[in-house]
Amino acid sequence: MSERGPSAAPTEGAAPGSPPPSPAAAVPLTAARRTGLLVTFILGGLTALPPLSMDMYLPALPEVTDALRSPAATVQLTLTACLAGMALGQLVIGPMSDKWGRRRPLLAGMVLYVLATAVCALATTTELLIGFRLVQGLAGAAGVVIARAVVRDLYDGVEMARFFSTLMLISGAAPIVAPLIGGQVLRFADWRGVFVVLTVVGLALTVVVWRSLAETLPPERRQTGGVGSALRTMRGLLGDRVFAGYTLAGGFAFAVLFSYISASPFVVQEIYGASPQAFSLLFGLNSVGLIVVGQINGKLLVGRVSLDKALGAGIATITVASVALLLMSTGVFGEVGLVPVAAALFVLMSAMGLVLPNTNAQALMRTPHAAGSASALLGTSSFLVGAVASPLVGIAGEHTAVPMALVQLSCSLLSVGCFLGMCRPWRPREPLAA
């Protein structure tokens, strides 16, 4: 991994420890200040697509297990397939958007997402559902990877970190609304109704993107060359120790989050006997914590506190919450009820409001020349690690939370190691050269 020399003097208003904005960012930043509320909601909707695709489906997991006569570990692969698809799709769509602009790859991916989701509603076997959840994830990757690239096109420095926190206000509402909608859909329809609702949501978002989201990457800033050029760009990004450190730290933190997403329906409903509606309410409360902390990060901390300090505090909090969950699940404190477990999960989820926007901002600030490829690597690392974590949380069956807690603690410690060992936030550094 490459070492970097001392950083240039930070721009006025930049957070301590943040790289200075690149000169090329001046024009996009001015344009960003003129973007309307609709564009903000569009980007928020695109980043909300992954939690909508996964969380609306969560209350239905036990029903899918019974309806398709498959074990819980197999049904959880429907989550893994969607997540893996989103990871792999970003590797393709991110560089495509650097070469051809943001609109065309985004619209193509959204159309395919709508079609794949409609087919999921018709699946008659677990294998068929897993297959089309993979296609759904591949197509849905366009939304999340290009939304991050658009933010990088428009913003830089502290403003970018603030905007990512603003997006969390919108995209963070998806984990609140999605399980609630999923739980209510299950009162009037079976699990297939969840995919019908997702199809309608995807279609509506596709129309809004087509009508209202302008191109943000002008032709003179697009990458040239083919597959080989894209691979060389990605290799250069991964060769930068600091970029790779933020990418991995964020990826392992996302795995902590996704292990909770994957295991919580069984932990809350099967172990503690909560109804699908009660589970949806608890899940929504945890997402409120994530949103609130994300807004504290964007409105109060960014510009006053180093992004690295806020990020470090978030990772440390996740680690402490994971330790508490492991101690409770192994019986160190005796038999505990749902309330203390839910409290630890609330703290864990809330701390993500410090980790996710700041890892994205710190990594993307180093890559103004290849925002699509950098966004792809950020997303792919998160989704791939999350896809690996998903089946591990159910490896011991549906009646113990120990695997979930172990996965969460292991990934949080790895996140700490990458942040301290690779990012080295106490040392000055300059942006990655083009």
C-alpha positions as CSV (number, residue, x, y, z in Angstrom):
1,M,0.0,0.0,0.0
2,S,1.3,3.4,-0.9
3,E,2.4,6.0,1.7
4,R,1.5,9.6,1.3
5,G,3.3,12.7,2.3
6,P,2.1,15.6,4.4
7,S,-1.2,17.1,3.4
8,A,-1.7,20.6,2.1
9,A,-3.2,23.2,4.3
10,P,-6.9,22.5,4.7
11,T,-9.5,24.7,3.2
12,E,-11.3,27.1,5.5
13,G,-14.2,25.4,7.2
14,A,-12.8,21.9,6.5
15,A,-12.8,19.4,9.3
16,P,-9.5,18.7,11.0
17,G,-7.8,15.6,9.4
18,S,-9.9,15.9,6.2
19,P,-8.2,16.1,2.8
20,P,-8.5,19.5,1.0
21,P,-11.0,19.8,-1.8
22,S,-9.6,19.3,-5.3
23,P,-9.6,22.3,-7.6
24,A,-11.8,20.3,-10.1
25,A,-14.5,20.2,-7.4
26,A,-15.2,23.9,-7.4
27,V,-17.6,23.9,-10.4
28,P,-19.6,20.8,-9.3
29,L,-19.8,22.2,-5.8
30,T,-21.4,25.4,-7.0
31,A,-23.9,23.3,-9.0
32,A,-24.6,21.2,-6.0
33,R,-25.8,24.3,-4.0
34,R,-28.4,24.8,-6.7
35,T,-29.7,21.3,-6.7
36,G,-33.3,21.2,-5.5
37,L,-35.1,19.2,-2.8
38,L,-36.3,16.7,-5.5
39,V,-32.8,15.7,-6.5
40,T,-32.0,15.1,-2.8
41,F,-35.0,12.9,-2.5
42,I,-34.1,11.0,-5.7
43,L,-30.6,10.3,-4.4
44,G,-32.0,9.3,-1.0
45,G,-34.5,7.0,-2.7
46,L,-31.7,5.3,-4.7
47,T,-29.6,4.7,-1.6
48,A,-32.8,3.5,0.1
49,L,-33.3,0.8,-2.5
50,P,-31.1,-1.9,-0.8
51,P,-32.8,-1.6,2.6
52,L,-36.2,-1.5,0.9
53,S,-35.4,-4.7,-1.0
54,M,-34.2,-6.5,2.1
55,D,-36.0,-5.0,5.1
56,M,-39.5,-5.1,3.7
57,Y,-39.0,-8.8,3.2
58,L,-37.7,-9.5,6.7
59,P,-41.1,-10.1,8.5
60,A,-42.0,-12.6,5.8
61,L,-38.9,-14.8,6.3
62,P,-40.5,-17.3,8.7
63,E,-43.6,-17.5,6.4
64,V,-41.3,-18.1,3.4
65,T,-39.6,-20.9,5.3
66,D,-43.0,-22.6,5.9
67,A,-44.5,-21.9,2.4
68,L,-41.5,-23.2,0.4
69,R,-40.7,-25.9,2.9
70,S,-37.1,-24.9,3.3
71,P,-34.9,-24.6,6.4
72,A,-34.1,-21.1,7.8
73,A,-30.5,-21.2,6.6
74,T,-31.6,-21.8,3.0
75,V,-34.2,-19.1,3.1
76,Q,-31.6,-16.7,4.4
77,L,-29.7,-17.3,1.2
78,T,-32.4,-15.2,-0.5
79,L,-30.9,-12.3,1.5
80,T,-27.4,-13.4,0.7
81,A,-28.2,-13.6,-3.1
82,C,-29.6,-10.1,-3.2
83,L,-26.7,-8.7,-1.3
84,A,-24.1,-10.6,-3.4
85,G,-25.9,-9.3,-6.5
86,M,-25.6,-5.7,-5.3
87,A,-21.9,-6.3,-4.6
88,L,-21.0,-7.7,-8.0
89,G,-23.3,-5.4,-9.9
90,Q,-21.5,-2.3,-8.5
91,L,-18.2,-3.5,-9.9
92,V,-19.6,-3.4,-13.4
93,I,-22.0,-0.4,-13.2
94,G,-19.6,1.9,-11.3
95,P,-16.9,1.9,-14.0
96,M,-19.6,2.1,-16.7
97,S,-20.9,5.3,-15.2
98,D,-17.4,6.8,-15.2
99,K,-17.2,6.0,-18.9
100,W,-20.8,6.7,-20.2
101,G,-22.2,9.1,-17.6
102,R,-24.6,8.4,-14.8
103,R,-28.1,8.4,-16.4
104,R,-27.9,5.6,-19.0
105,P,-26.5,2.9,-16.7
106,L,-28.9,4.0,-13.9
107,L,-32.0,3.8,-16.0
108,A,-31.0,0.4,-17.5
109,G,-30.4,-1.0,-14.0
110,M,-33.7,0.3,-12.7
111,V,-35.8,-1.2,-15.5
112,L,-34.1,-4.6,-14.9
113,Y,-34.7,-4.3,-11.2
114,V,-38.5,-3.8,-11.7
115,L,-38.6,-6.9,-14.0
116,A,-36.6,-9.1,-11.6
117,T,-38.7,-8.1,-8.6
118,A,-41.9,-8.9,-10.4
119,V,-40.6,-12.4,-11.2
120,C,-39.7,-12.9,-7.5
121,A,-43.4,-12.5,-6.7
122,L,-44.1,-15.5,-8.9
123,A,-41.4,-17.8,-7.6
124,T,-42.6,-21.3,-6.7
125,T,-39.3,-22.7,-5.3
126,T,-36.6,-21.5,-3.0
127,E,-34.0,-22.0,-5.8
128,L,-36.0,-19.8,-8.2
129,L,-36.4,-17.1,-5.6
130,I,-32.7,-17.2,-4.8
131,G,-31.9,-16.9,-8.5
132,F,-34.1,-13.9,-9.1
133,R,-33.1,-12.2,-5.9
134,L,-29.6,-12.4,-7.3
135,V,-30.7,-10.7,-10.5
136,Q,-32.7,-8.1,-8.4
137,G,-29.5,-7.3,-6.5
138,L,-27.4,-7.0,-9.7
139,A,-29.9,-4.5,-11.1
140,G,-30.5,-2.7,-7.9
141,A,-26.8,-2.0,-7.6
142,A,-27.2,0.7,-10.2
143,G,-29.1,2.9,-7.8
144,V,-26.8,2.7,-4.8
145,V,-23.5,3.0,-6.7
146,I,-24.5,5.8,-9.0
147,A,-26.1,7.7,-6.2
148,R,-22.8,7.9,-4.3
149,A,-21.0,8.8,-7.6
150,V,-23.5,11.6,-8.2
151,V,-22.8,13.0,-4.7
152,R,-19.1,12.9,-5.5
153,D,-19.8,14.7,-8.7
154,L,-21.6,17.5,-6.9
155,Y,-19.9,17.9,-3.5
156,D,-16.4,17.8,-1.9
157,G,-14.9,18.0,1.5
158,V,-17.0,18.7,4.5
159,E,-20.0,19.5,2.3
160,M,-19.9,16.0,1.0
161,A,-19.9,14.5,4.5
162,R,-22.9,16.7,5.4
163,F,-24.8,15.7,2.3
164,F,-24.2,12.0,3.1
165,S,-25.7,12.6,6.5
166,T,-28.7,14.3,4.9
167,L,-29.2,11.3,2.7
168,M,-29.3,9.2,5.8
169,L,-32.4,11.1,6.9
170,I,-34.1,9.8,3.7
171,S,-32.5,6.4,3.1
172,G,-32.5,5.7,6.9
173,A,-36.3,6.0,6.9
174,A,-36.4,3.0,4.6
175,P,-35.5,0.5,7.4
176,I,-38.3,2.1,9.5
177,V,-41.0,2.1,6.9
178,A,-40.0,-1.1,5.1
179,P,-40.6,-3.7,7.9
180,L,-43.8,-1.8,9.0
181,I,-45.1,-2.0,5.4
182,G,-44.0,-5.6,5.2
183,G,-45.7,-6.5,8.4
184,Q,-48.9,-4.8,7.3
185,V,-48.8,-6.5,3.8
186,L,-48.6,-9.8,5.6
187,R,-51.9,-9.1,7.3
188,F,-53.7,-8.9,3.9
189,A,-51.5,-11.0,1.6
190,D,-48.8,-13.7,1.7
191,W,-45.1,-13.1,1.3
192,R,-45.6,-12.6,-2.5
193,G,-47.4,-9.3,-1.8
194,V,-44.2,-7.9,-0.4
195,F,-42.5,-8.3,-3.9
196,V,-45.6,-6.7,-5.6
197,V,-45.1,-3.6,-3.4
198,L,-41.4,-3.5,-4.2
199,T,-42.2,-3.7,-7.9
200,V,-44.4,-0.7,-7.7
201,V,-41.8,1.2,-5.7
202,G,-39.1,0.4,-8.2
203,L,-41.3,1.4,-11.1
204,A,-42.2,4.8,-9.5
205,L,-38.5,5.5,-8.7
206,T,-37.5,4.6,-12.3
207,V,-40.1,7.1,-13.7
208,V,-38.9,9.9,-11.4
209,V,-35.2,9.3,-12.3
210,W,-36.1,9.4,-16.0
211,R,-38.0,12.6,-15.7
212,S,-36.0,14.6,-13.1
213,L,-32.4,13.5,-12.6
214,A,-30.0,15.3,-15.0
215,E,-26.6,14.0,-16.0
216,T,-24.0,15.1,-13.5
217,L,-20.8,13.9,-15.2
218,P,-19.9,16.0,-18.2
219,P,-18.2,14.4,-21.2
220,E,-14.8,16.0,-20.5
221,R,-14.6,14.4,-17.1
222,R,-15.4,10.9,-18.2
223,Q,-13.0,8.0,-18.3
224,T,-11.7,6.7,-21.6
225,G,-10.6,3.1,-22.4
226,G,-12.2,-0.3,-21.9
227,V,-12.2,-3.0,-19.4
228,G,-8.5,-2.9,-18.9
229,S,-8.5,0.8,-18.1
230,A,-11.3,0.3,-15.5
231,L,-9.4,-2.6,-13.9
232,R,-6.2,-0.4,-13.7
233,T,-8.2,2.4,-12.1
234,M,-9.6,0.0,-9.5
235,R,-6.2,-1.5,-8.9
236,G,-4.8,2.0,-8.3
237,L,-7.6,2.8,-5.8
238,L,-7.0,-0.4,-3.9
239,G,-3.3,0.2,-3.9
240,D,-3.8,3.3,-1.8
241,R,-3.5,2.2,1.8
242,V,-5.8,5.0,3.2
243,F,-8.6,4.5,0.6
244,A,-8.5,0.7,1.2
245,G,-8.5,1.2,4.9
246,Y,-11.7,3.3,4.9
247,T,-13.3,0.9,2.4
248,L,-12.6,-2.1,4.6
249,A,-13.5,-0.4,7.8
250,G,-16.8,0.6,6.4
251,G,-17.3,-2.9,4.9
252,F,-16.8,-4.7,8.1
253,A,-19.0,-2.2,10.0
254,F,-21.7,-2.9,7.3
255,A,-21.3,-6.6,8.0
256,V,-22.1,-6.0,11.7
257,L,-25.3,-4.2,10.5
258,F,-26.3,-6.9,8.1
259,S,-25.7,-9.7,10.5
260,Y,-28.3,-7.9,12.7
261,I,-30.7,-7.5,9.7
262,S,-30.4,-11.2,8.7
263,A,-30.7,-12.7,12.2
264,S,-33.1,-10.3,14.0
265,P,-36.3,-11.8,12.5
266,F,-35.5,-15.1,14.1
267,V,-33.9,-13.7,17.3
268,V,-36.8,-11.4,18.0
269,Q,-39.7,-13.6,16.8
270,E,-38.5,-17.1,17.4
271,I,-36.3,-16.7,20.6
272,Y,-38.3,-13.9,22.3
273,G,-41.7,-14.7,20.8
274,A,-42.5,-11.3,19.3
275,S,-45.1,-10.9,16.6
276,P,-44.1,-9.7,13.1
277,Q,-45.7,-6.3,13.9
278,A,-43.8,-6.0,17.2
279,F,-40.6,-7.0,15.4
280,S,-41.3,-4.3,12.8
281,L,-41.8,-1.7,15.5
282,L,-38.5,-2.6,17.2
283,F,-36.6,-2.6,13.9
284,G,-38.1,0.8,13.1
285,L,-37.1,2.2,16.5
286,N,-33.5,1.1,15.9
287,S,-33.5,2.8,12.5
288,V,-34.7,6.0,14.2
289,G,-31.6,5.9,16.3
290,L,-29.5,5.6,13.2
291,I,-31.2,8.6,11.6
292,V,-30.9,10.8,14.7
293,V,-27.2,10.0,15.1
294,G,-26.6,10.6,11.4
295,Q,-28.2,14.0,11.7
296,I,-26.2,14.8,14.8
297,N,-23.1,13.9,12.7
298,G,-24.1,16.1,9.8
299,K,-25.5,19.1,11.6
300,L,-23.4,19.3,14.7
301,L,-20.1,17.3,14.4
302,V,-19.0,17.8,10.8
303,G,-17.0,20.9,10.5
304,R,-16.4,21.0,14.3
305,V,-14.9,17.6,14.9
306,S,-12.5,15.6,12.7
307,L,-14.3,13.1,10.6
308,D,-11.9,10.5,11.8
309,K,-12.7,11.3,15.4
310,A,-16.4,10.9,14.8
311,L,-15.8,7.7,12.8
312,G,-13.5,6.3,15.6
313,A,-16.2,7.0,18.2
314,G,-18.8,5.1,16.1
315,I,-16.6,2.0,15.5
316,A,-15.8,1.9,19.2
317,T,-19.4,2.1,20.2
318,I,-20.3,-0.7,17.8
319,T,-17.6,-2.9,19.4
320,V,-18.8,-2.3,22.9
321,A,-22.4,-3.1,21.9
322,S,-21.3,-6.3,20.2
323,V,-19.4,-7.4,23.4
324,A,-22.6,-6.7,25.4
325,L,-24.7,-8.8,23.0
326,L,-22.2,-11.7,23.2
327,L,-22.2,-11.7,27.0
328,M,-26.0,-11.6,27.1
329,S,-26.5,-14.3,24.5
330,T,-24.0,-16.7,26.2
331,G,-25.7,-16.4,29.5
332,V,-23.0,-14.5,31.4
333,F,-25.7,-12.2,32.9
334,G,-28.1,-15.1,33.4
335,E,-31.4,-15.3,31.5
336,V,-32.2,-11.9,30.0
337,G,-35.3,-10.7,28.3
338,L,-35.9,-8.8,25.1
339,V,-35.5,-5.4,26.6
340,P,-31.7,-5.5,27.4
341,V,-31.0,-7.2,24.1
342,A,-33.1,-4.6,22.2
343,A,-31.2,-1.8,24.0
344,A,-27.8,-3.2,22.9
345,L,-29.1,-3.5,19.3
346,F,-30.4,0.1,19.5
347,V,-27.0,1.3,20.5
348,L,-25.3,-0.7,17.8
349,M,-27.7,0.5,15.1
350,S,-27.5,4.2,16.2
351,A,-23.7,4.2,16.1
352,M,-23.9,3.3,12.4
353,G,-25.0,7.0,11.9
354,L,-21.4,8.0,12.7
355,V,-19.7,5.2,10.7
356,L,-21.4,4.9,7.4
357,P,-21.5,8.6,6.2
358,N,-17.9,9.3,7.4
359,T,-16.3,6.2,5.8
360,N,-18.0,7.1,2.5
361,A,-16.9,10.7,2.6
362,Q,-13.3,10.0,3.7
363,A,-12.9,7.4,1.0
364,L,-14.5,9.4,-1.8
365,M,-12.7,12.6,-1.0
366,R,-9.5,10.8,-2.2
367,T,-11.0,9.8,-5.6
368,P,-12.4,12.8,-7.5
369,H,-11.0,11.4,-10.7
370,A,-12.9,8.0,-10.6
371,A,-16.0,8.5,-8.4
372,G,-17.9,5.6,-10.0
373,S,-15.1,3.1,-9.6
374,A,-14.5,4.2,-6.0
375,S,-18.2,4.0,-5.2
376,A,-18.2,0.5,-6.7
377,L,-15.4,-0.6,-4.5
378,L,-17.0,0.9,-1.4
379,G,-20.3,-0.8,-2.1
380,T,-18.9,-4.1,-3.2
381,S,-16.7,-4.5,-0.1
382,S,-19.7,-3.8,2.1
383,F,-22.1,-6.1,0.3
384,L,-19.7,-9.0,-0.1
385,V,-18.7,-9.0,3.5
386,G,-22.3,-8.7,4.5
387,A,-23.2,-11.6,2.1
388,V,-20.6,-13.8,3.9
389,A,-21.9,-12.8,7.3
390,S,-25.6,-13.5,6.5
391,P,-25.5,-17.4,6.5
392,L,-23.0,-17.5,9.4
393,V,-25.6,-15.9,11.8
394,G,-27.9,-18.9,11.3
395,I,-25.3,-21.6,11.4
396,A,-26.4,-22.9,14.8
397,G,-30.1,-22.8,14.1
398,E,-33.0,-20.5,14.9
399,H,-32.9,-20.7,18.7
400,T,-29.7,-19.0,19.7
401,A,-28.3,-15.5,19.2
402,V,-24.7,-16.5,19.9
403,P,-23.7,-16.8,16.2
404,M,-25.1,-13.3,15.5
405,A,-23.2,-11.8,18.4
406,L,-20.0,-13.6,17.5
407,V,-20.1,-12.4,13.9
408,Q,-20.9,-8.8,15.0
409,L,-18.0,-8.8,17.5
410,S,-15.5,-10.3,15.0
411,C,-16.4,-7.8,12.2
412,S,-16.4,-4.8,14.6
413,L,-12.8,-5.8,15.7
414,L,-11.8,-6.1,12.1
415,S,-13.2,-2.7,11.4
416,V,-11.2,-1.2,14.3
417,G,-8.0,-2.9,13.0
418,C,-8.5,-1.6,9.4
419,F,-9.2,2.0,10.7
420,L,-6.2,2.1,13.0
421,G,-3.8,0.0,11.0
422,M,-4.4,1.3,7.5
423,C,-6.0,4.8,7.8
424,R,-3.7,5.9,10.6
425,P,-5.9,8.9,11.4
426,W,-3.2,10.5,13.6
427,R,-0.9,11.0,10.6
428,P,-1.3,13.8,7.9
429,R,-1.9,12.8,4.3
430,E,-2.8,14.3,0.9
431,P,-5.5,13.2,-1.5
432,L,-4.8,10.3,-3.9
433,A,-3.4,11.6,-7.2
434,A,-5.4,11.0,-10.4
